């Protein structure tokens, strides 16, 4: 039972990372002043945000991007709190 809960948590985190990365790229790509304009940048942003590190090197500038960021932060806190 413990192993299946761990696997579920890891898969959930991976799914959130994928969703957040793609969503952020779509929301920010082409926006004036946006620094998240490649898939690599979006994945890096998602990893640093979900782990609550948030270096500040890549930040969303659109309202949709900021909303995605808020949900990603809450998801990260929830996932790591579950451990």
C-alpha positions as CSV (number, residue, x, y, z in Angstrom):
1,X,0.0,0.0,0.0
2,X,2.9,2.4,0.8
3,X,4.5,1.7,-2.6
4,X,1.3,2.4,-4.5
5,X,0.8,5.7,-2.6
6,X,4.4,6.7,-3.4
7,X,3.9,5.8,-7.1
8,X,0.7,7.8,-7.3
9,X,2.3,10.8,-5.8
10,X,5.3,10.6,-8.2
11,X,2.9,10.2,-11.2
12,X,0.8,13.1,-10.0
13,X,3.8,15.4,-9.6
14,X,5.0,14.4,-13.1
15,X,1.6,15.1,-14.6
16,X,1.4,18.5,-12.9
17,X,4.9,19.3,-14.2
18,X,3.9,18.4,-17.7
19,X,0.6,20.3,-17.6
20,X,2.2,23.4,-15.9
21,X,5.1,23.5,-18.4
22,X,2.9,23.2,-21.5
23,X,0.3,25.6,-20.1
24,X,2.9,28.2,-19.2
25,X,4.6,28.0,-22.6
26,X,1.2,28.6,-24.3
27,X,0.3,31.4,-22.0
28,X,3.7,33.2,-22.1
29,X,5.1,32.6,-25.6
30,X,5.0,35.7,-27.6
31,X,3.8,38.0,-24.8
32,X,5.7,41.3,-24.5
33,X,8.4,41.1,-21.9
34,X,8.0,37.3,-21.4
35,X,11.2,35.3,-20.6
36,X,9.5,31.9,-20.8
37,X,9.5,31.3,-24.5
38,X,11.0,27.8,-25.0
39,X,10.0,24.4,-23.8
40,X,13.2,24.1,-21.8
41,X,12.5,27.4,-20.0
42,X,8.9,26.3,-19.2
43,X,10.1,23.0,-17.8
44,X,12.7,24.7,-15.7
45,X,10.1,27.2,-14.4
46,X,7.7,24.4,-13.6
47,X,10.4,22.4,-11.7
48,X,11.5,25.4,-9.6
49,X,8.0,26.4,-8.9
50,X,6.5,23.0,-7.9
51,X,9.5,22.5,-5.5
52,X,8.8,26.0,-4.1
53,X,12.4,27.1,-4.8
54,X,11.4,29.8,-7.4
55,X,14.8,31.4,-8.3
56,X,13.1,34.3,-9.9
57,X,15.0,34.0,-13.1
58,X,11.8,33.1,-15.0
59,X,8.5,34.7,-14.0
60,X,5.2,34.9,-15.8
61,X,4.1,38.2,-17.1
62,X,0.5,37.4,-18.3
63,X,-2.5,37.1,-16.1
64,X,-3.0,33.5,-17.3
65,X,0.6,32.7,-16.6
66,X,0.3,34.0,-13.1
67,X,-2.8,32.0,-12.5
68,X,-1.0,28.8,-13.7
69,X,1.9,29.7,-11.4
70,X,-0.5,30.0,-8.3
71,X,-2.0,26.6,-9.0
72,X,1.4,25.1,-9.5
73,X,2.7,26.5,-6.2
74,X,-0.3,25.2,-4.3
75,X,0.0,21.8,-6.0
76,X,3.7,21.7,-5.0
77,X,3.0,22.6,-1.4
78,X,0.3,19.9,-1.3
79,X,2.4,17.2,-2.8
80,X,5.4,17.8,-0.6
81,X,3.2,18.2,2.4
82,X,1.7,14.7,1.7
83,X,5.2,13.2,2.2
